Amino acid sequence: MAGEDTSTAIIMSIAAIEGRDPLDLDPMFDDIETDSLNMLFNSPSNNLYVEFTTNGWSVQLHGSGEAIFERQVSLSEASESNSKKSTA
């Protein structure tokens, strides 16, 4: 997402993954200082690495430009998922 701030690109990515409107997601500034995050990635370095959780996703950002999104699942969600699997 060239030309966008890092924080905007993250929200847009999560919204795309979930098939939701980005405006329906919680603001990231409750989870990480977005201005600082944007400044860090204005001049990326291969040695740069940041990890945080927002909107139920673990986000790993690398200076190389790689971004990894992993869904965080609560124990109750995992138990519910396992119950559905065993009854299906």
C-alpha positions in Angstrom: 0.0 0.0 0.0 2.5 2.5 -1.3 2.0 6.1 -0.1 0.0 5.2 3.0 1.2 5.5 6.6 2.1 2.2 8.1 -0.7 2.4 10.6 -3.3 3.0 7.9 -1.9 0.1 5.8 -2.2 -2.2 8.9 -5.9 -1.2 9.5 -6.7 -1.6 5.8 -5.0 -5.0 5.8 -6.9 -6.3 8.8 -10.2 -5.0 7.3 -9.4 -6.8 4.0 -8.6 -10.0 5.8 -11.8 -9.9 7.8 -13.9 -8.6 4.9 -15.0 -5.6 7.0 -15.1 -1.8 6.6 -11.9 -0.3 8.1 -14.1 2.3 9.9 -15.7 -0.6 11.9 -12.4 -1.6 13.5 -11.2 -0.2 16.8 -8.6 2.6 16.5 -5.0 1.4 16.7 -3.9 4.3 18.9 -5.3 2.5 21.9 -2.8 -0.3 21.3 0.3 1.4 19.9 1.6 5.0 19.4 0.7 5.3 15.7 2.7 8.5 15.0 5.8 6.8 16.3 5.1 3.6 14.3 4.7 5.7 11.1 7.9 7.6 11.8 9.8 4.3 12.4 8.8 2.9 9.0 9.3 6.1 7.0 12.9 5.0 6.7 12.8 1.2 7.0 15.9 -0.7 8.1 16.3 -4.4 7.7 17.2 -4.5 11.4 13.8 -3.0 12.4 11.2 -5.3 14.0 8.0 -4.3 15.8 5.3 -6.6 17.2 2.0 -5.6 18.8 -1.6 -6.7 19.1 -4.6 -4.7 17.7 -8.1 -5.6 16.9 -7.5 -9.2 17.9 -4.5 -9.6 15.6 -0.9 -10.1 16.4 1.0 -7.8 14.0 4.7 -8.4 13.2 6.4 -5.7 11.1 9.9 -6.1 9.7 12.0 -3.4 8.2 12.3 -5.4 5.0 8.6 -4.6 4.4 7.3 -8.0 5.5 4.1 -7.9 7.6 2.7 -11.0 9.4 -0.8 -11.0 10.8 -1.9 -13.8 13.2 -5.4 -14.0 14.6 -5.5 -14.1 18.4 -8.0 -16.6 19.7 -9.2 -16.6 23.3 -9.5 -19.8 25.3 -13.3 -19.6 25.2 -13.3 -19.2 21.4 -10.9 -22.1 21.0 -13.1 -24.3 23.3 -16.2 -23.3 21.3 -14.5 -24.1 18.1 -13.4 -27.5 19.3 -17.0 -28.2 20.6 -18.4 -27.4 17.1 -15.8 -29.7 15.5 -16.7 -32.6 17.7 -20.4 -32.3 17.2 -20.3 -31.9 13.4 
